[in-house]
Amino acid sequence: MSQENQSLEGRVLEAIEMFRPQLQADGGDMEYVGIDAQNRVHLRLVGACGSCPMAVMTLKMGVERYIKDAVPEITEVVQDQPE
């Protein structure tokens, strides 16, 4: 992994850690999966967030907005389904 990608991932992980308490306050959480070649962050929503009908809105309006503000190189945040 190049130096640039490491700092990108590091900044994304930092943003996730800053946002995480908001999900945990509602009984949910998120798991970081990775960043793909299109600079999309892949996350899994777990706990209460995994089954919540508002999860997609939370992901797009909350998590994605927060991560893209913190790390402008990120193009999108997508939800991966639990395995």
Protein Blocks (a to p, Z undefined) as FASTA:
>chain_A
ZZklmmmmmmmmmmmmmmmmmmmmnopacddfbdcfkopacdddehjllmgmklmmmmmm
mmmmmmmmmmmmbmbdcddddZZ
